[in-house]
Amino acid sequence: MQGKNLAYDVIWSEPALDVLSTFDLKTKTKIMDKVEFYLSNNPIQLSKPLKGLFAGLYSYRVGKIRIIFAIKNNTLVVARIGMRKDVYET
């Protein structure tokens, strides 16, 4: 019996990709790997649900960087990426 791949599909928003492109290659690779190969397999347990203006979204930490995302059906939608002090600004 083969195991099912339960990983969520990942979609990167344009604003998230814009910020991602500003990081050095090592940081960019680390963020993408953490999201694509780690977070996408278990997003609810690995992240923190947000409140207030960001209710319905989740936060995942990679070092000092926060990844803000939504879960829609079997898709993880990365909405924002940034340093903690900046990522929650509206």
N, C-alpha and C positions, 0 to 999 in steps of 0.2 A: 504494500500500500504506500503510495507516494503522498508526501505532505503537501498541503496547499500553500501557495504563496499568499499570505494575508497582507502583504505590504500595500499601503495606499499609493495611488498615483500622486505625483507631485507636480504642481503648477506654480511657476514663479511669476509674480506680478511684475509689470514694467518698473514701478518704483523700487521694488526689492532688487531687481536686476541692476538698476542704475546704481544703487548704493553698493551692491556686491562688486560691481566693476571698479569701485574706488579703492578696494582693499588690495594688499599685495597678494601675489600668487599663492603663497603658503596659507594665508588666512582664508582667502577665497576657496581654496581646495578643501580646507578643513571644514568650513561652513557647509559647502555643498555635500561633502561626504557624510557629515553628521545628519543632514536632512535626508538625503537620498537613501542612505544605507542603514541608518540607526533610527531616527525619528519616524520615518515612514512606516516602520514595522510595529510601532507601539506608541502612537502620538498622545493618547490620553494619559497613560501612566508616566510618560517622560516629561510632560509639560504641566504648566500651571494655568488653570482657567482664569481669565481676566474679568474684572468688574467695571462698573460705571460705563463710561463712553466706549469701552472696549469689550463689553459683555458679549459673549458668544465667540470670542476669539481666545486663543491660547498663546502662552509665551514659553519659549524654549531657550535655554541659555547655552552659549558656546563661549566660554571664557567671560569676557566683559561685554560680549555682543549678545543682543536679544533678537530672537526671531519670532515675529508675531505672525500667527497663521490661523486659518479657519479650516474646519473639516466639513466638507459637503459630500454626502454619499460616501464613496470610496476614494475621495480625492482630498489631499492636503494642499491648501492654497496658501502659499507664502505671500503675505500682504506687505510686510515691512521687515527691514533689517536695520539695526543700528546699535549704537552704544546706549546703555540703559538711560543715561541722562537725556538723550535726544529722541529715542524711539517712541516714547509715549506722548510727545508733543502733538497737538492737533492743528 
